[in-house]
Amino acid sequence: MDDHQPVPDQAVPDQRTEPPRLAGDRESLAAFLQYQRDTLAWKCAGLTEAQLKQRAVAPSGLSLLGLVRHLAEVERSAFRNVIAGASAPAHWPGPEPGSFAEFDVDGADPAEAFRIWHQECDRSRAIVAAADSLDTPVHWRDQVFTLRYLLTHMIEEYARHNGHADLLRECIDGTTGE
């Protein structure tokens, strides 16, 4: 991929869908999570490969591409492994067992990262839609979760990282926005 050409993504800048104000719990939580996903895509839209890899807020090693890869891993872990009970391996495992390399983006392929992130988001939406209840306990390792808890946690996870993305994007090209 050319470092000077924008990386294509499915998101259209600033055309996110506001979550419904009158909705049941599942629809509301899923819509707020989707809004956060769309916000991350918006923060990355129109940037070159080099800009997506740029660690723009010193001394942090965070980059927009690292955030996309990280959130793909979080989607995989939370929905496929915890809620669906799968054993889906990491997309970007680290050198040590149990470590991850999603933030190591120097040799990363942005198109691959966005493809994997979109696939994981699609799988997550399907898992949420298929779940019988938001409140069925799920045992994972030595902890117990519900889908309601996990959806709420994922909204928080994306919102926190979207704050990082907002700062990164502003430093990269001056673009700001909620």
N, C-alpha and C positions, 0 to 999 in steps of 0.2 A: 504494500500500500504506500502511496506517495505521502511523505510527511507534510506536504503543503496543500493537500486536497482535503476538504471536509470529509469526515467519516459518516457514511449514511446511517441513519437511525429511523425508526418508525415514527418517533414522536414529532409532532408539529409544534414549533415553538409557541408557547403561550396559548394553547388551545386545550388546556386541561378541563375536565368535566368536574364541576363542583359536586361534592357528595349530596345526596338528597337530604332535605331537612325533615322530611316525614318518612321514616322507613323503620322497618324492624331491625333488630340487632344485627343479624347476619348481613343484610343488605347494607346497613350503615357502616359496619366495621369493614366489610369488603370494599366499599366505595371509598372510605377514607384511606385504606391501604393503597388502592389503585391510584388515588390522587397523589399520594406520596411517590409511588413508582413513576407516574407521569412527570412529577416535578424533577426527579433525577434525570429522566430522559431529556427534559427541557433544558436543564443546566448543561447537558453534554452536547446538545444539538448544534450543528454547524461548525464544530471545532475540527481542527486537523489532528492527525495521529500524534504529532509532537505536542500539541496543546493538551490533548487528553492525558498524555503521559507526564506533563509538566508538574513538578512539585513546587507549587507557586506560593506556598505560605511557609516560609522558613521559620523555625528549623524542622518543621514537620515533613515527613516523607510521603504524606498523602497526595494522591493525584485523583482526578476524576475517574480515570480508567481503573485505578485501584479500588475506588468506591464501587464502581459497577461490578467488578469481579468479586469484591467482598460481599455485596448484597446478593449476587447469584449464589454464593456459597451459603449465605444465611437462609435464603429461600429453600435451597436444597435440604439443608440440615433441619430447619424448623418444620417444613411441611412434609417432605418425603420421608425423612428419617424419624422425626418425632411423631407427627400425627399419623402418617400412613404406615409407619413401622418398617420401612425399607432400610436397606444398608447401602444407600447410594454413596459411593466414594467421592472424595473431594475432586473438583475439577482442576485445582491448582495446588496439589499437595506440596508441603515443604520438605526439606531434606531430612528432617527428623520425624519419627513416627508421631502422629498427632499434631504436627505443625502444618501451617498453611503458608502459601506463597502468593496469595492473591494481590498483595500490595507490591510485589516485585514486578514492575511493569516495563522495565527497560526493553526486553525482548518480546513483550506481549503483542498479540494481534488484536487490535480493537474490534474488528469485525467479528472475530471469534467470540470475544468477551460479550459483545452485545447480543449475538445469537444465543449464546448459552444463557445469559440473563433473561432474555425474552422467553426462552424455552422453560426455564425454571419458574418464571412468573406464570406462564400458561399452566404448568403442572400444578402449581400452588392454587390457582383459581379453581381448577378442576377438583382438587382435594377438598377445598372449602365447600364447593357446590354439592359434592357427594356426601359430605358428613351428615349423619343423622341429627346431630345436636351440637350446639356450641358448648355444651356443658358435660359431655361424656369425658370422664377422666382417662387420660392416656399416661401410661407408665413408661418412662424413658430413663435408663440408667437408674439412679436412686431418687428420681424426682417424679412428681405427678403434675400434669398440665391438663388444661382444657383448651379446646380450639379458641374459645373466647379469650383466654389469657394470651395465647400465642398470637392471635390477630392484634390484640392491643399492644403486645410487645413489639410486633413487627411495625406497627404504625410509629411507635416511639423510636425504633431502630432507624427507620427511614428518615423520620423528621430530624433526628440528631445528625445523621450523615448529610441530609440535604442542607443543613446549616453549614457544614463543612464545604459542601459543593458550592454553595452561594459565595463563600469567601474565595474559594479557588477560582471560580469563574470570574469574579470581579477582578482578581489579580491578573488573570490571564488576558482578558480583553476589555475589562471595564463594564461588562454586562451585569446589571443588577435586576432584581425583581423577586417577588415573594416566591 
